[in-house]
Amino acid sequence: MSAQLIAAIVVLPFAGAFIYAAIHEYLRYKSDGRANYGLVFDDETGTSYVSSIAEDDTGYDPEDFDPGNYNDPETRSDREEEKG
């Protein structure tokens, strides 16, 4: 097997994923317009992820993060049992 074929086999999935993401973003842009992306924190799961945010909203600031301030039922019940 030649080196060019091995390189093509390795690079092709990444190129395909990049092209798919570019087409998906272009179609989103045509339907919704310009988007502002930022880090969003989900209080229910305690996770953060990159998503589009509204123009009047601010993104999640990791400096202001309190790890014990999200709604995880298992964690909350454990903390309440320790206090009570």
N, C-alpha and C positions, 0 to 999 in steps of 0.2 A: 504494500500500500504506500503510495507516495505521500510526501510531507504536505503537499498542497491539498490532497483529499482529506487527510487527517485534520488540517487546519480548518477546512471548510465544514467538516462535520462538527467540530467544536464551536465554531463561530455562528453557524446557521441558526441554532435555536435562540441565541441571544439577539441576533438580527431580526428574526421573526417576532420575538416578543417586543422589541423596540418599535418595529413597524406597526404591530397591532396596537400598542399603547399610543403611538402618534395618531393613528386613524381614529381611535376611540376619543382622544382628547380633541381632535379637530371636529368631530361630529358633536361633541358636547359644547364646544365653543360656538358652533353654528346655531345650536338650539338655545343655549342659555346665555351666551355672551361671555365677556371676560370674567374670570374667576380669581379670587384672592385665596391662596392656599396658606394654611398655617397649622400649627399643632393644636389639636382639640383633645380635651380631657373628658372621659366618660365617667361620671360619678357612680354609676351603677356597677361597673366592672372594675374600676380603679385602673384603667389603662388609658394610654394616650396614643393618638394616631394622627397622621396627616390627612387633612380633608379640606374641602373648600369652605370658607367662612364668609359670612355676610359682610358687606362693606362697613356697617356700623358696629360690628362685633370686633373684639380684640382676640388675638390668638392666646393660647395657653402659655403662661410663663413658667418654666420649670423652677425658677428661683422661688416662686410663691407656693410651691407644692408642699402639701401636708399629707404624708402617706396614710395617716390614720383618719382622714376626713372623707372617705368614700363609703358607699352603702353596700358593704359586703356582709350579708347576713351571718355567715359563719364567724367572721372576725369580730363583728359587733357583739354577738352573743358570748364569745370568749372573753372579751373585754368587760362586758357587764357582769359576768360571773366572777371575774377577778375582783371587781370593785365591791360587789354585794356579798 
